[in-house]
Amino acid sequence: MTQPVGRVALLDAARGFALLHMVAFHFLFDLRMLGVPPGWIAYGPWFDNGWNRAIAGSFLFLAGVSLWLAHGDGIRWRGFLTRLGILAAAAGAVSLGTYLAVPEAWVRFGILHSIAACSVLCLAVLRLPWWLTTAAAIALLVWGPGLSFPAFDGAAWVWTGLGQVHAPMIDYEPVVPWIAPMMLGVAAGRLGTARGLWARLARVEGGRLGAALGWAGRHSLVIYLLHQPLLMGGILGWLWLMR
């Protein structure tokens, strides 16, 4: 299979669109956590179990597409390991920061941890037919959330998602079932390459809005790391001024 040359701008824009949703979600989440939820929104399952999961799933799906586009025709170990090291360092920074800020619910295995771990595990499906990867991902989505075993309880196994109990966390995306959206992204990447989709999309321009979203998508890790401190600082500053 032939991989496209250069970046696919629409994928960067899609990642930027997911970032936009993430910032909006965390802004509303922070307002609720600080006890000043806006009256025009009714928080509920759609917020915590719908919107939140859709955002996390979109990041993992796009990471799966990117994994295929970067390594589908052969794993480029230097680039892969460099990116993995950056992700691991960023995930560690999130764990440390949340441990200092919210020690009762710090992030032991959040979205960055999940992207890093699932990227390694998904190397095993790069050579599989897209339909087989899709079938395995759907099976994980359907049955994965119900899998739990006492042997996987404890901090050493929190990454698996297979334990029956785990400590509270403000962000938790374990490998099971969250590897499924990344697997779907790998499958979509492989199928798209076979149909010539990515080569066509690489020539598509997204206009000013697409360019702005694409810029955000290309700097997604920096934005992810900075957005919560900036949001919390802004909200706390506003509350202080309004006293």
N, C-alpha and C positions, 0 to 999 in steps of 0.2 A: 504494500500500500504506500502511496505517496502522500507525505505530509505537506500542508500548506506552508508557504514561505512567509515569514514575518508573523506579527500578531494579528489576531482576528479582533478588529475594533469592536464588533458587536458583543463579543464575549466580555471585553473590558467594560463596556457600557452596562451589560447585564449584571456584572459584579458591582458596579457603581450603583445601580438601581437597588440591589440587595442591601448595600451599605446605607442608602437613603432610608430604607425601611427599618434597618437596624437602629439608626440614630433616632428615628421617630419613636420606635418602640421603647428604647431605653430612656428617652426623655419622659414619656408617659409613665414608665415604670419607676423612674426616680421620683417623679412628683408624688406618686402613690406611696412610695417608701418613706418619703419625708413628710407625709401626712397632709399634702396639699393637692389631692387629685382634682383635676378640672371637672366642673359640674356637667360639661357637655359630653362626657364619655362615660359609658357604662362598662366597667371592667367585668370580665367574666371568662368562661372557658375559651371563648374565641380569642381572647387576648393572651392568656398564659399557655394554652394548649393548642391554639390554632396559629395565630400570627407568629408567635415565638418560634414554633417548630417549623413553620414554612420558611422563615428567614434562615434558620440554621440549616435546613435541608437544601435550600438554594445555594448556600455557600459550599456545602459538601458536593452537590451535584456539579457545580461549576469547577470545583477543584478536580473532580473526576474527569471532566472534559479536558481540562488543561493538562492533567497527568497523561492522558492518551496523546494529545497533540505534541507534548514534549518528548514522550518516550515510547510511543506506540510502534515506531519503526526501529526500536533499539534503545535500551536504557542508557542514558548519558549520566554515568555515575557521578561525575564531578559536579555537574549542575544539580542533580538530584540531592546529593548529600549536602551541598551548600545550602540549598533551600530548606532541607530538613533541619539543619543546624540552626538556621535563622528562626524557623517555626518553633523549634524546641526552646530556644532562648526566650522567644516572645511568650510562649506558654508558661515558662518558668517565671517570667516577670509578672504575668497575670496572677499566678498562684501566690507569689510573694506579696503583691500589692493587695490582693483581696484578703490574705491572711492578716495583714496589718490593719486593713480597714474594717473587715467583718470576720473576725476570727471564729465566730460561731457557725459560719456558713461559707468558708473560703472555697475557692475553686480548685478542686483536686484534679478534675478532668473535664475541662470545658471545650468550647468549639475549636480553639487552636490546638489543644492536645489531641482532639479527635481527628482534625485534618492531618496532623503529623503522623499519628499512628495508622490511620486508614490509608494514607498515601503509601506507607511501607507495605501494608497487607494487600493493597490493591495491585501491587506489582505482580502478584500471583495470577491475576485475571486478565492481564494485558493481552495474553496470547489466546484467550478463550473466544469462541464465537460470540457475537454480541447478544444473540438470543439466549445463550446459556447463562451469560452474566446477568441478563435481565431477569431470567427465571429465578436465579439464585437470590437476587436482590429482592424480588417480590416476595419470595418465601420468607426472607428475613424480616421484611416489613410486616407480614401477616402474623408469623409465629414468633419472631424474635422478642417482642415486648413481653410475651408470656413465659419466656424461659428464665428460670431462676433455680439455683442450687445452693444449699448451705455451704458446700465446699468452696464457693466463690465469695463468701462473705469476708470482710476484712479489707484493710487499706491496700494490701498488695494486689488485690484483684479488682479494685474499683474501676479500672479502665475497661474491663470486659463488659460490664453491665449485666452480668449473669448472677450476681449475688441476690440474696433475698432481702438484705438490709444494707443500707449505706448511710454515711453521715450526710446531714443536710448541706446542700450547696446551692449557691445562687445561679450557677450555670453548670449543667451536667449533660454531656453528650457522649455516652460510652460507645464503644465499638459496636456492640449489639444493642439496638438495631441501626445505629447511625452510619455504619459502613455502607448500608444499602443505597442511600442517595448517591454516594460517591461511585459505587459500582454501576448505578444507572447512568452516571455521567461518563464513565469509561465506555459503557456499551453505546451510548449516544455518540461519543467521540469516534468510536470504531465504525459505527454504521454511517455516520456523517462523512467520514473519510472515504468509505467504500462508494458512497453515492456522489462524491465530489462536492459535498455541501460546504466544507470549510474553505476549500480553494475558491469557491464563488463568494462566500461571505467575507473573505480576506480583502476583497476588492470593494466592499460596500462602505460608503461613508455615512455617518449617522447625523450629520449636521451639527449645529452648535450644542444642542442638548446632548446628543450622543458624545460629542467631544468632551463636554464637562463631566458626564457620567463616566466616560472612558478614562479620563484623568484620575478620577476618584478610584476607579477599579484598578488602575495600575499602581496606586498607592494605598491599597486596601489595608495592608498590615499596619502601616503607620496610623491611618485613620482609626482603625480598630483600637489600637493601643491608647490613642489620645482622646477619643471622643468622650469616654465616661468621665475622666478627670475634668475635662472642659465643661461637660454638661452639669456635673455636680457642683463645680465651682461657680458656674453661672447661676444655677438655681439657688444655692446657698447665699450668694452675693445679693441676688434679688430679694430673697426673704429678709436678709439683714437690712436692706435699704427700706423695705416696706414695714418694718417694725414701728 
